Amino acid sequence: MSIWGLIASASIVVQLVMLTLLTASIFSWVIIFQRVRVLKQAKRIRTEFEDQFWSGIDLSQLYRKLTQDGRIAEGMENIFTSGIKEFTRLRQNQNVDPDAVMDGVQRAMRVALYKEEEKLDQHLPFLATVGSTSPYVGLFGTVWGIMHSFIGLAEVQQATLATVAPGIAEALIATAIGLAAAIPAVIAYNRFSASSESLGASYENFADEFTSILHRKVHVKEGGAV
């Protein structure tokens, strides 16, 4: 009547259900640890970049610092470098209208913003799927196991508790594994979704603020600011 003994004596369908849930749980934990690392790094990059950006450093100098030695800009850095790169490229053409410059800058930053939000939301749908379906998959295994047990009871002359208990116990293990897979996935999904939305909102706010700064720069004429 040990746990391993009950699993070993379960029907092949229940064993497959348990194996599926166990695999989903393992992948969920891998994703959880990976998402913790990614979100922690994104928050660190945001904090460090904002400290540099609002310190009054020259924007060209900050751009060179972020892209020197083949360094890849990430998170909020990527939004900044995409915007300033497009701004510089369009400003080199004297025939480009200031509004056209700003349209190009906004498009470039919007593309970078979507890419960064995609990185933040990566693999979250899998956690949501595991969290929502695992209890039902486990319940299916339990129902199948109990049905299998009652079919076996029909073959004996006298049914006792000792005859029924092992079959029901092995069936309930599937539900337990389903809940064990679903609960961490749901908690992690809610936590990561909130963090991702918070970072995404900060990215959008920065893009708006940076657009305003570049808007003032591009509309400065010889006679002063417009």
KEVEXTI-627770 format. One line per 3 residues: number of its first residue (from 1); their letters; for each residue x, y, z of C-alpha. Coordinates in Angstrom, 2 decimals. Layout:
N
NUM> A> X,Y,Z  ...
END
This chain:
226
1> MSI> 0.00,0.00,0.00  2.95,2.36,-0.46  2.68,5.27,-2.91
4> WGL> 5.11,3.67,-5.35  3.32,0.35,-5.05  -0.03,1.95,-5.85
7> IAS> 1.46,3.76,-8.87  3.06,0.55,-10.12  -0.22,-1.37,-9.79
10> ASI> -2.33,1.31,-11.49  -3.77,0.70,-14.93  -1.77,1.78,-17.96
13> VVQ> -4.13,4.72,-18.64  -3.74,6.07,-15.11  0.03,5.62,-15.32
16> LVM> 0.12,7.58,-18.59  -1.92,10.35,-16.98  0.49,10.48,-14.04
19> LTL> 3.50,10.54,-16.38  1.97,13.36,-18.43  1.27,15.42,-15.33
22> LTA> 4.73,14.76,-13.92  6.34,15.86,-17.19  4.21,19.02,-17.28
25> SIF> 5.18,19.77,-13.69  8.90,19.40,-14.44  8.66,21.71,-17.47
28> SWV> 6.69,24.19,-15.37  9.41,24.37,-12.75  12.07,24.81,-15.44
31> IIF> 10.09,27.72,-16.87  9.48,29.18,-13.40  13.19,29.34,-12.60
34> QRV> 13.96,30.70,-16.07  11.28,33.41,-15.79  12.53,34.43,-12.35
37> RVL> 15.99,34.99,-13.80  14.72,36.88,-16.87  12.40,39.21,-14.93
40> KQA> 15.01,39.87,-12.27  17.52,40.81,-14.96  14.98,43.03,-16.75
43> KRI> 14.25,44.93,-13.52  17.97,45.38,-12.84  18.59,46.68,-16.38
46> RTE> 15.64,49.08,-16.08  16.88,50.50,-12.77  20.47,50.93,-13.97
49> FED> 19.42,52.49,-17.28  16.99,54.95,-15.69  19.71,56.07,-13.27
52> QFW> 22.03,56.78,-16.21  19.39,58.33,-18.47  18.05,60.79,-15.91
55> SGI> 21.52,61.67,-14.59  21.85,64.27,-17.35  24.32,62.31,-19.48
58> DLS> 24.53,63.25,-23.17  22.26,60.99,-25.20  24.91,60.30,-27.86
61> QLY> 27.40,59.35,-25.17  24.85,57.05,-23.52  24.13,55.41,-26.89
64> RKL> 27.83,54.75,-27.49  28.18,53.35,-24.00  25.29,50.93,-24.51
67> TQD> 26.50,49.70,-27.91  30.26,49.63,-27.46  32.24,46.42,-28.06
70> GRI> 29.26,44.73,-29.74  27.17,44.91,-26.57  23.52,43.94,-27.10
73> AEG> 21.01,46.36,-25.57  18.20,44.70,-23.64  14.94,45.80,-22.10
76> MEN> 14.57,49.57,-21.78  18.03,49.97,-23.28  16.78,48.46,-26.54
79> IFT> 13.91,50.93,-26.75  16.31,53.82,-26.23  18.93,52.65,-28.73
82> SGI> 16.26,51.92,-31.36  14.79,55.39,-30.96  18.04,57.35,-30.92
85> KEF> 19.43,55.35,-33.85  16.40,56.08,-36.03  16.39,59.71,-34.88
88> TRL> 20.04,60.18,-35.87  19.56,58.45,-39.22  16.58,60.57,-40.21
91> RQN> 18.11,63.81,-38.96  21.09,63.31,-41.28  18.71,63.93,-44.18
94> QNV> 17.98,67.65,-44.16  14.93,67.22,-46.41  13.02,65.10,-43.90
97> DPD> 10.14,66.88,-42.20  10.38,67.00,-38.35  7.02,65.26,-38.03
100> AVM> 8.25,62.49,-40.35  11.32,62.14,-38.15  9.15,61.68,-35.07
103> DGV> 6.89,59.20,-36.87  9.91,57.09,-37.77  11.28,57.28,-34.22
106> QRA> 7.95,56.23,-32.73  7.66,53.29,-35.11  11.19,52.12,-34.26
109> MRV> 10.57,52.34,-30.52  7.17,50.66,-30.87  8.76,47.68,-32.65
112> ALY> 11.44,47.44,-29.94  8.77,47.73,-27.25  6.73,44.87,-28.70
115> KEE> 9.85,42.69,-28.90  10.69,43.34,-25.26  7.13,42.65,-24.15
118> EKL> 7.26,39.37,-26.09  10.38,38.39,-24.16  8.65,39.15,-20.86
121> DQH> 5.56,37.08,-21.77  7.49,34.15,-23.23  6.34,30.71,-21.96
124> LPF> 3.61,32.22,-19.76  0.85,30.63,-21.89  2.35,27.22,-21.07
127> LAT> 2.09,27.92,-17.34  -1.50,29.06,-17.82  -2.32,25.88,-19.74
130> VGS> -0.75,23.64,-17.10  -2.52,25.51,-14.32  -5.93,25.31,-15.94
133> TSP> -5.87,21.77,-17.39  -3.81,19.71,-14.92  -6.64,19.26,-12.36
136> YVG> -8.96,18.03,-15.12  -6.35,15.65,-16.51  -5.79,14.31,-12.99
139> LFG> -9.53,13.99,-12.49  -9.77,12.01,-15.72  -7.14,9.62,-14.37
142> TVW> -9.05,9.30,-11.11  -12.37,8.60,-12.82  -10.74,6.05,-15.08
145> GIM> -9.02,4.35,-12.15  -12.21,4.17,-10.08  -14.13,2.83,-13.05
148> HSF> -11.44,0.21,-13.57  -11.66,-0.74,-9.87  -15.43,-1.20,-9.94
151> IGL> -15.17,-3.30,-13.07  -12.72,-5.51,-11.15  -15.15,-5.73,-8.22
154> AEV> -17.78,-7.22,-10.49  -15.56,-10.26,-10.92  -15.39,-11.10,-7.19
157> QQA> -18.13,-12.78,-5.15  -17.88,-10.54,-2.08  -16.58,-6.96,-2.11
160> TLA> -14.87,-5.67,1.03  -13.17,-2.41,1.93  -9.78,-4.09,1.55
163> TVA> -10.73,-4.97,-2.01  -11.98,-1.50,-2.95  -9.45,0.70,-1.13
166> PGI> -6.29,0.04,-3.21  -8.02,0.80,-6.51  -9.56,4.03,-5.23
169> AEA> -6.28,5.08,-3.58  -4.26,4.61,-6.76  -6.88,6.53,-8.72
172> LIA> -6.80,9.48,-6.31  -3.03,9.78,-6.76  -3.68,11.10,-10.28
175> TAI> -5.77,13.95,-8.88  -3.09,14.72,-6.29  -0.39,14.91,-8.97
178> GLA> -2.67,17.11,-11.09  -3.12,19.55,-8.22  0.61,19.46,-7.44
181> AAI> 1.32,20.45,-11.05  -1.42,23.09,-11.28  -0.96,25.05,-8.05
184> PAV> 2.67,26.22,-8.60  1.90,26.95,-12.27  -1.09,29.16,-11.40
187> IAY> 0.79,31.04,-8.66  3.81,31.56,-10.93  1.66,32.67,-13.87
190> NRF> -0.16,35.29,-11.79  3.09,36.56,-10.29  4.94,36.71,-13.62
193> SAS> 1.99,38.30,-15.42  1.88,41.10,-12.86  5.63,41.67,-13.11
196> SES> 5.49,41.59,-16.91  2.66,44.13,-17.00  4.52,46.40,-14.59
199> LGA> 7.69,46.29,-16.69  5.70,46.75,-19.91  4.00,49.83,-18.44
202> SYE> 7.36,51.30,-17.43  8.67,50.67,-20.97  5.68,52.48,-22.47
205> NFA> 6.08,55.41,-20.07  9.74,55.72,-20.94  8.97,55.58,-24.68
208> DEF> 6.47,58.44,-24.26  8.91,60.51,-22.19  11.77,59.88,-24.63
211> TSI> 9.49,60.80,-27.54  8.77,64.14,-25.85  12.49,64.81,-25.40
214> LHR> 13.27,64.03,-29.03  10.23,66.05,-30.14  11.69,69.15,-28.46
217> KVH> 15.08,68.50,-30.04  13.78,68.03,-33.57  11.64,71.18,-33.44
220> VKE> 14.45,73.45,-32.34  15.09,75.92,-35.14  17.60,78.67,-35.63
223> GGA> 15.37,81.20,-33.99  14.83,79.01,-30.89  12.43,76.31,-29.78
226> V> 9.05,76.16,-31.44
END
